[in-house]
Amino acid sequence: MKGIKKIKKILWVLILILTLSLIFSCGLRIPQKAPEKVNVKYTKYLEFPITTYNLKIKDFISPLENNISGSLTLEKTDPLELSLATQVEYSPKTLLKDLENKLKDELAKLSENFNITIDTSSFANMLSGTIPLPTLSQSELEIPQSATEIYINSITFLNDENIPVSSGTNSFEIPVTTLQSLFNFTEANLKNVKIYVKISNITASNISMVLDGRTVALSNNQEISVSNLLVKKSSNLQLRFNSSTSGIAQVTFKFVDPLVNYAKDFDTSKLDSEKIEININETLFTFPQDYQIKLSGTINEEIVANISETISQNIKLKSGGTEIGSGNGTGKTASINLPGTNYFKLSDGINIEGTITLTGIVNFDFRTQNPKIKVTPLVNVTAVKDFPLELTVTIPNVDSIEFGAGIVSLSFNGLTPTAVSETFGGKPVSLENSKILVNLEDLNLPANVNILITGDVSANTVSYSSTISDDAYIHSASINPPNALNPIEITQDIPDFVKDLANSAVINLIANLNYNVSNITSEVKMNIESNFLTEGEGEHTLSGSGTISLKALNKNIDFTTFNQFYLKIIPTLSTPITVTNVPLKDGISLSITPEIKQFEISKINLKSTTFTQTFNNLYDFSNLFTGDFAFLKDFDITPNATVSFNVINSTINPQVTITILGNPVHLKKGEQKNISYILKNIIKNEQILSLSVEMNTGGGELSNDSEIVFSLDMDIPLKITATKDVKIKSENVNLSELGRLKDIIKSVKLKFGSFNNTTGIVGKLYLGKDQNNEPIVSVELKPGDNRNTVIDIPKEKLQALATSSTPWEIIVPEGETVSLNYNGVLSIAPYLAVELEVATSVSLKSN
């Protein structure tokens, strides 16, 4: 054994000798002593956001849509397209369309004036309808900012520390190890914090804090409020000040009452309470009604927020002082149970109350959006209490009705009444077999219905209907239709263009006045006067059911002498009409229902003449490209426009000239011509589109199915070419901090957090301007996802970029063709990635 140990010792000695030989043979020297100082390079990365620009074409075009009216329409395609279609038609169907419309309108007034029906069915229909039960829809509410204010313990970096200082500028860096021990998070944004510094034993001035390149001016022995301070365990935090003398300064430096709205890896165990609580007390639902209901089911609740890790919830729903539901949850969701045991008053609304608790290592971000609560109700109304059924029962054109006998029975579908109160027309109501009963004896109409119902609900929609007993009868009624004696008078001039176009026309008209007069003793008469009817003029007595037929059959209208259509209907009756002792099932009726059975121009004899008609203000293009879309004026817009003329079902062969803003276009029957060049100038010059039609008819006839048609059709695809550099968007950004860092900047690159372009816009992003007003940085806005784009910025250009109002803009260069795609999106988030490098010497010499 001793021999083996001796051999091992010899081997170790040989290895040591060989190792030392290798070291010295390579020229390496083992220093005789430690160096007095070493050189250290410190590298740091900063990000300077330029903008976050998100353009959705479908949102962007809203102003353009608002500017579109009339016959101009917007086709929501890729690319977008504007369309305009105008058609002028001359035919027997349209020449006297105004007369047909006026006949319909005026005869409808006769129906309104004589529209009296009182019977069992009409009365029961007045007592039917639906009960609008309250509904709870999916909703989302924002938790107020005050509820998400997370205060953490004050952070003390230096507490009356004695620090050697020299005359002049002093800089003291808080070691990263100190930050790592003090911060209970990897990084956090201090929404608000008071920075306190106290320097004594020397005269200090120009005090400032520098945090990752951000400089904050401070005052001695004062708290300075600062907003949005991003701090990290790896931050470079320095305290700087000037001293008039050398010496030992006593320094206190701390963050007081930090308010955090963003944190990563936040350790709640370091808080005094060992947790973060977000308290909720918000109105979730409001209702316009004032009665009471019961709700049964569940409401699924979800926290919509940038929160992760351990979350627990304790939630209650209350209305007034009544609890109507509760639930717990782990994570971002909770299920709230509503047992449906308690009534609550709708006018008190529904409040959500409770606590969201975060524990352990958590992440949260409330910088741009407060947490929201999203609720999805799966509930039903199971009961109502004191639900008001309120309506006024009245019959048009009837002053009053008094019933002599009868019972009204109100029944419900989806509701089982258990108690009722109040009145129907001042008479008390009763409940029998879940039906509400009203005694009609001595009941007068009009009547107010005010019934309060309590009962069980079994459906989402509650409806009610009524039945009337067979013994119901009208004791007396006073009927006084206010407009019954007003005559109906129709006058319609022959339009000038019809007189210019036609010699005569043959018309066929049948208009029926269907009447029903029953259980009315007063005599009702109608006297009819007209200058074009062939049948129906004179006095008519209305009794029972019947029809007065007004006809103009094969009536030739000579436009050289006939200037106006005339029809007058004069009613005669004694008012008010008094009715007594009529069974309701037999009813009372005084009604007239007009019906136009036929309105036809079977033939038109055309003049051999030149006919002109002007159409002004078809569209005003000066109002189209305004606001955000004004930049489109700088593009070459080329429409596709045609005008056409045709004659259908006729042998006539007229010659036509359509003049558009002084530009004549000659057309023959069945011909179409391209007028894009005319419309292009109208759009470019922002003019009003107007046109005139000049037609030489040549004479002839049109039958009832003949048509003379002029059409103007235009499409404007928004695929257009820029006639000069067109600015889409421009703003300024503050990059002045770059100037303060210029001496320690190693490199600057333009990068993108997002860069996606599907708009059809082929443009460029410019950043900054040099002394020649040329962009310092230029990036092509290529189609697709380009987030990996990186642009190196030479250091010599930084000074021009480092201003408080550095411009950036999106430009479509001259000659580029762009498409505006309805579903397109341009999303860019450029930022400057700045690499800092600080070289310093650290002394290792012992004092």
Steps between C-alpha positions, in 0.01 A plus 500: 500500500785741586652432156177590323466828693859591410434438130186726515702785653761470227225512232345818648839670508558410133156635401567828684840539331348434155220750560739775607719426200202537263396830656843657473558354153180680378631835614249539785607665817354462840475853640707569804213704653137599435442791251425843648205558258299323229307636201128412487252539213130528597238428231131601524208483255225766485187524286349827375147447357413708192129424472239229505294553186212268421295581191198286414361596163146398600518751789690755295230517230221605738536872406496401133177305551347802673579713193325257265137562418247467224579255224870472594580183696811349658580137420689350796737285298878461458562755357219734600284623216263794461202444272243738355197388302234737368214401275233715338196313370210623290217252464123480537568352845683812617356799313199535732656338807433816704127465434501137613686587820270790582193279449641246746588766759173692488275194496693372803379812686144389429583171667639684803195726530258206485658235715257414776453140611373405844438130561616212716810433292619862479442555873687179590793602276536819703551283808787285373873545489831397653664580831861619453695309763844639584796333330860464610744504211869427491679811615840628592590765755830658585634489852578861597860607510473572872425133570815382321743739670764270650721674752816322612739568786737794464843400361809640674823482300715710735420582860734762647792333319842669527638541147838658409451781247732722302463858395298515177268238352445179694321190380402213725362181344264281700640147460282251313530269800329768710215527249463124494467491877259796523267435205239229550453485123708449187371825355217740573353827384454751778197695386564755771786519748653768718881506480669628813865589533680669789868593478660657807850589632581659161339757271333302220349640179371377161368182661356245258416136469587311181306178444583306184572822312205697639604803703278639777592829668474484882506748788687455824286390794181508290269238349471530121203328333579300187266311267551178304841395621600158364738328743670161476723288715758545225453877474787745493408742781726794582481797734684805369577835664756776513699573815680826570761320712649159561394309806261242636134546405221345699242380243144369522337386173165324476176444305202600716150347462553340157174436310546204264287437190726241335722233647673182393573223751353704784546318834193583711651328805727804539197724557373564851168335409677226295239548226353746251127565528285668234166595652193513274181694566344593169155520343468205265145542365244780508132478413238764416220305669395544861336168593655193667623172354677179594795379293620140483803352326869580478714788383842403370755766592841547342780743577628654178844626599869445453536302824660160549582245768304447826160673493200444725159668494218550747199659327148604606210649309280746685201718423441770754568320825390159368750230409380313192805289412855406595794297375869425536766425245866417460664654197338757277150348499227452756145367490243706689192308609162676517261273696192710420381513860491876556299769326692817411391833359607557141553873548771418758704331225749217559840565656801270489707507817800302613873456498757380247808376688847446352754296696844349446710603200266692268511707182264786422482790255246782546694765306277531195182329613340458838370151579150426377232265622312312232175332600292252303155457659318168473199602705122505483236715665307254718254736670367855488347709775277804449562491127298788349277420204425852382317602185225728378212336314361737240327462163588744219221737391282397797429758769360260759359153558309370800461125544182354644630152583775248438822358646856549373739215583877563472714186470878471487756284326828462691362657819279352772353787703470433873376843607357811329394846611392844370240571229381480140321825408447572868342159563678254730646185346492147638697177454342166419681189371808710420290735285429868566127581476336838433124566522397718202172618651500883510859503368576800278756535222753656464632326813834478677626156600719499813548145628781378728582133450700263719572154367733225385674533164564194284616647169736764369211687338165553667195576288140567589171480313134550580162344441164679521185326621218458246258706711711817467310787340542869434250702702584821314770642274577840352694485172645818358767446235670843490591495130207304363346807336827613343490458122775310322628706208760387249653737246802404293645719227635341185883537522654729239735229375198276431336775294827553313541130432147373422188604313266272693468190716238231562449414868318218682417559867291302748487618862258327740366650823396198709275604788332342802225688689317300769289581811518872416169679450647821355498521120846495339547632144789563261486747208771450235615755240769447233620618158643167385275221639278304263307335788432574869414871505194621693350438847527162674318386817699264723306227682617156609798370302570605142736659248509830313701443183677797339606425143673665206509233230678565169487868579692707244680796655587771247797688645443797268179587688507289820713673765397345833347185652223578750309276746293608803318279754257681733361301801162584658384374843352630825747521791537404773358154435313359800469123547302321775458142619712315244638154590878516485518180297288665226712814513495846349679576173559808286798434275622566146790305350632637168669274245661595168431194288653634179707799394635468150594720207442265211626727222690827452505693175839675477562836339756541225703754690824573679455443870749618767513417870771611745619309809696725737715405799522126440810502722729767645857367477636795700365330814650157435869504592513707817640456852728196535433416134611839363834340403319306223478826303872462433448170319416440135143365525375337180135389503337258261185681383249428225175653378242304303164547329239245397135462401321183612182354348449780248589568137578870552857602420580830672834686489649594837767738626607482864698806610716474813642835614525628144624169355247365245472124444289388202322166529288280280252237608684209668834687516743533792799738520794537735510839675778426751699803380209732586443355848875502571511878454186550710656305789838672460343848493259413785195603296131426531381227265200622297366395162231581246322264262396627157289257298354532152214252521403485134142419607334160545328303776597341827300206635449431871821292516722735297800672656743775400805461724812713555768355733816648652729248674833576665748295704796658682740229622713645779809359333666828419835659416662785693567811288743631766630396841183448706513526880277244676598567862751721680587577863796603717681297766733615779845341452700768682636242750721364220700822511587454865616144436693563177844455660423152630288371209658201329227437238143600405260285299142558389296190586133410505284351773236444231510561125213360295355653184198358315342836407620510141691821583853482357676778686795600713559586863727802543666591832673834558622767256857607425623849410382443141153403622563142391389208720771361728342154509282351225317167525291348222152392614501165324189280491488223759667445837832686521557513875858370458601812306811665655653828380848606621525873571850651467620677814572817305124537432397477865537871571234581237268239652552611860238777516191555710281495187651251258253452211381166369263453210349241270531597134377351173773607253413656166420240235408222745168322447306406812185305572277563798393155615188498719640223722852646503701594809820701541650432843844641578680555830849632419754567774866589530713226656796680658809315625702694759860422594673666794875441555643573845795412722456335838778546756606190690771673702449486873522819698 
